[in-house]
Each structure stands twice: as C-alpha cells, then as structure tokens.
C-alpha cells in the first residue's frame, strides 16, 4: 500500500510539473510578443520594452524563464492581471467560491438523483422501469448544456417568472462578503430580513444547479446501473437470496455497498465534467464565478489571467483524480488484494 501511495504521489508531482510546463509554454504560443502580452502595454519605446523584458524575465533563456515562473507559482504568485491591475491570486480567491458553491450543489443533486435511479434501474434490469430511466437519461445526455440552460430560462424565467434568470442575488439585497460563499455569508451577516435573502439566494441557485447537474446525473445513472447489474450476477447475491432476505435488506446490506465501491475512480470523470460545465453554466446565467471571469479575460486578451486559470483548473482536476484513486484503494479490499498480488 505504501508503494502504491508513493506511485500516486509521483504521478501527481509529474503531472503537475507537465501542467506547469504546458501553462508556461502557452504564454509563448499566444499571438504577438510575449512581453506585450503579459504586460498589457501596447505602445512601448525601446527603453520601456527592454525594462519590461528585464522585469518579466523575458530577456533570459527559456529554461531560466521557466524556473522563475515555477518559483513564482510555488510562492503563490500567479502574476498580475493587466485588465484589473490586481494580483491574479486575489481575483481567483474572489471568484472561486461562487464556482465551488454552484458545483457543490450540482454534485449534491447528482448524487441524490443518480445513485438511487441507477440502483433502481440495475435491480429492474430489462424491465419497464429500467427502459424508462435509460431512455430519459439518454435523451438528457444528448442535449447540450447551453441548450438546456436556455430552455430552463425560457420556461421558468421568461414565460412563468418562477425563478430568476441570472446572478446570485437580487440587487435589492447587499450581503457583506466574508467567505465568498453566499449562503454562508448570509448566515454570518447581521442584517434584517435574513430569511427573505436566503429565499432569494436559493431561487437564484435553482436553474444553474439543475442545468449543471443534468449531464453528470445521466452519467452516474449509467455507471451505477452497470455496477449494480454486475453485483446482482455475483454468487454471494444468490446466496443471500436463498437465505430469505427481503429486497430492502438485500439492497442495503449487499447490493448498494458493493456497487458503489467500483465506481469511485469514475467519480473523477464527474468532477471533470462539473468543472468544465460550470464555466458554460456561469456564462448562461451570468454567474460571477471563475468561468465567467475566464471568458471576460479571453475577451480582453488578459493572457496572464488565461494562463493562471488553465493552470489552476488542470491542477485541481488531476489532484481530484489521484485522491479518488487512493480512496478507492483504501475502501476496496479486492483492489488491495490485486495490488499485493502484484
């Protein structure tokens, strides 16, 4: 087990190194001069250009530039956004909580819907319930996320005014930002009509959460169904049936526990889909998260912000994947036996 952890750690470090190298190299692949791209200064004379080149380290070798870049990253310095003239780490801290909050509730909805529906479909394999769930999941999976979001806006916002179509909170309310997580900030704030503010914040969450949860929910249903089908064919399930266990006892004691463990590594796919889909969802619903911030940086050609966002998102994805692999090894006895056999 210790050797496996060392291997996973080596994989994590190596992958993060390659991601940082790609992120650094990307800065030199952007169209235009790297000095101008990363300074935001368009009109420079020779002396100003040389001074900026020396400040940014662009007058050194490629290897030395990368070492400087890597040292800054390890120190928590992502650079300076020339569109906002603020450190990028401050911008990331400001916008990241909104994306995390939206992703958390979408993931929660995915688990609440995907696991029981996949379990039900697997137990009722080839029956009407299984066919209905499979058909609905396939249809939902085939609809692009931006189309789903626009349909929700049309039905629930424009036509019926049930839920708001954009933003995190009504402009009538002003909540002091303490953590960046809106619901937590409302709880910590000393303000009147706190219940009304909570209600408004929750209604703003509904449509983005539904839109973001559709694709990972359909994938989780398929994963869980396949795992349940494999478990139901196992000899110990047949032995449990001969003991006279009820359906509820069979599911709770044997089926669910043994079906959930093999799909733990596949949860990294759900997280990756959530990360990428969050950016699209934030654009549709004007959600002030990191995806919305990235699109604004692309429009303004804020190359340091683009570089920093790609580095952060890719690093988070690989870290989640490695953590889930280790978790799967810890909770799955068969995986540990296979590892020891090797």
N, C-alpha and C positions, 0 to 999 in steps of 0.2 A: 504493500500500500504506500509506503514511504517513497519507493522508487517511482510509483505512478504519480504521486504528488510532485516530485521533482521534475518528471517529464512534462506534466501540465504547466508547471511554473516556467520551465524552459520554453515551452511553446508560447506561453503568454508573453514572455520577455522578447522572444524572437519576433513574434508577430507585431508587438508594439513598436519594436525597432524598425521593422519594414514599413509600418504605417507612418511613422515619423519621417522616414526617408522619402516615402512617396509624397507626403504632405509638403516636405521641404522642396522636393524636386518640382512639385506642381507650381510653386511660386515662380520658377524659371520657365515654365511652359506657357504661362499666361501671355497673351499677345501684348507686345510693347516692351519697353525697357523695364527690367525688374526694379531699378532704383525709382523710377517714376511711379510704377505700380504700387510699391509698398510705402511710398512717401505721400502720394496723393498730390504732389506738386507737378503741375503741367508746364509752367514757364520757368525754366531754370537757365541761368548762365553757366559758364564753365566752372567758375569757382564754387557756386552753390551746388552744382551737380557733384563735384569732387568731394565737397564737405559732406553731403548726404550719403554719398557712396562709402565714405570712410565711417560715418556714424552707423550705417546699416551693415557694415562689414562686406559690402559688395565688391570691394577692391581686392579682396583676398581670394585664395584658391577655393574651389568648390568644396573640398574636404574641410577646410578651416571654417567656411561659412556654415556647413552642416553642424560642426562641433559647437559653434556659437549658438546656432538655433536650438540644438538639443539641450545645451546648458540653460538657455532661457526657459525652455519648456519645463525642465526639471525644477526650475526655480518658481514656476507658476506664472511666468511672464509670457502671455500669448501674443504680445505686441500691442500696437496702438491702432485703433480704428480711425482712419482719416476722415470718415464721414461724420462721426460724432465727437472726435477728438478726445475720446476717453479710452482707458485701458480695456482691452478686449475681455479680460477676466472679469471686470466689473459688469460689462454688458451681458456676458454669459450668466453670471450669478443673478442678474436682473430678470432674464427671460427664461432661464431653465426651469424654475419652479412651476411656471404655467404649463410647460410641456409635460413635466413629470406628473403634475396633478391630473391633467387630462388623460395621460397614458395609464395612470393608476386606476382610474375609474373605468376606463375602457377594458383594462385587463381584468378587473373585478367582474365586470359584466360578462366578459368572455368566459371566465371560469364558471360563473353561475349558470350560464346557458349551455356552454359547450360540453362540460363534463356530464351533466345528467342526460342531455339529449343524446350524446354519443353512447353513454351507457345503456340507455333505453333502446336505441337503435341496434346496438350489438346484441342485446338479450333477445330482442324480437327480430332476429335476422331473417330476411326474406319475407317477413310478414308486412301487412299494410302499414303499420306504424313506421317500420324501417324504410319502406319505399317513400312514404310521405316526407320523413325527415331528410332522407337522401336527396329527394327532388328539390325540396326547399333550400337545402344547403348548397346544392349545385347551382340553382338559379341565383342565389345571393352571391355566391362566389364569382359568378360570371359578370356581375355588374361592376363597372369601375367605381372606385371610391368617390371620385368627384361627381359622378352621375347620381350616386346615392345621396350625397350631401345636398345637391341641388333639388332632388325630388323631395327630400325632407323639408327643405326651406320652402318650396312651393306649397306643399300640403299643410304643414304645421305653422308656418310663419306668414306667408303672403295671403293664402286663401282663408285660413281659420284663426290666425293670430293667437295660437295656443302657446307657442314657445318663441322666444326672441331668436333672431337670425344671425346675430353677430355679437362679438365681445364677450367679456367675462362678467360684467356688472352694468346695471343701468347707470347712466351718467348722473342721475339724481343722488346717488349714494357715493360717498367718498370714504374708503376704508384705509387707514394708515397701514403701510406695508412694513411688516416686521419680519416675517419669514419668507414672503413671496408666494406662499400657498394661500389662496384667497380664503378658503373656508377656515383655515387655521387663524388667519389674520382677523377675520370677523369674530371668531371665538375670543381672541385676545383683546380685541378693541373695546374700549369703553365708549359706547355710543347708544343712542336711543333707537328704538325700532329694530333691534338686532334680529328678531325673528323674521321681519319683513325683508331684511337684507339677505338673510340666509335663504329665504324662499326665492328671491330674485337670482341669487348666485346659482342655486340648484337648477332653476329653469334655464339659465344660460348654459349649463353643463349638458342638458339632456340631448340635444341634437348632435353636437360634436361627439359626445360619447357613443351614441348609437351608430353614427357614421363610422367612427374609428373601430368599433367592436365587430362590425359585420364580417370582414374578411378573416381575422383570427378566429372568430367563433366558428365559422364554417370549416376552417382547417382543423380546429380542435375536435369538432364533431367527428370528422373523418379519422383522425388519429385515435380517438377514444373508441370508436366503433371497431376499428381493425384490431386494437389491442384486446377489447372485450371478446370478440369472436375467437381470437387465438386462445384466450383463457378458458372460454366455455368448452373448447375441444380438449382441454387438458384432463388427464386421468384423475387428478385429485378432485376436480369438479364432479365427475361422475361418481366418485366415491362419496362425496358429500351428499349427492342426491340420494344415494342408496341409504344414507343414514336418516333420511326423512326430514332434512332441514327445510324450513319454509323458504319461499322465494326471497323474502326480505333478509333472512339470516344468511342465505347463500350469497346474496349480493354484498351485504355489509361485511361479512367475515372473509370471503374468499375472492369474489369477482372484482370488486372495486379496488381493493388493496393491490391485488396482483396485476390489474390492468393499468393502474396509474403509474407504477414504477417504470416500466419500459419506455414510456413516452416522455419522461423527464428531460432527456437530452434534446428531444424535439421542441421543447419549450423555447429553446434559443431561437428557433425559426419564428415563433410567435412574437418574441421580443423584437427581433429584427424587423418583422412586418409592422409592428406597432411603431417602431422608431421612424421608419420611412413614411408610413401612412400618416403619422402625426403631422408631418410637415405639410402634406397636402390638405389635411383637415383644417389646419390652422389658417391656411390661405382662404379656404372656402368660407369659414366662419369668422374671419378676422380675429383669430385667437392670438393674443400677443405672446407667443412662445418662440422657441428657437427656430422653428421652421419659417415662421413669418419674418423673423429677424434675418434669416439667411436669404430669403427672396429679396428683401429690401437691400441687402448687401450686394446681391447679384445685379440688381437694377442700377445701383450706384457705383458698381465696379469697385467695391471695397474689398480688394484682394486679401488683405490680412484677415478680415472677418471670414471670408470664404474659406481660407486656408485653415483657420482655427476651428471652424465649425466641422469641416470634414475630419480633422484630426480627432476632435472630441467624440463625434458620433461613431466613427470607426473604432476608436478605443473602447468605448462603452459596449459596443456590440461584441467585440472579441472577449472582453472581460466577463460578460454575462455568459457567453458560450462556455468558457473554461470553468466558471463557477458551477454551472449546471452539470457539466461532465463530472466534476468532483463530487457533487451532491448525489448524482446517480450512482457513482461507485460506492458511496457511503451507505446508501439505503437499499442497494440491490445485492443480495447475497450471491446470486448467480454470476453477476459481473465480477465480484471479488474472487469467486472460485476460479473463473476463467483467467483472471489476472494472475492468481497464484499458480495456476497450472502452467502458464507460460514461463 
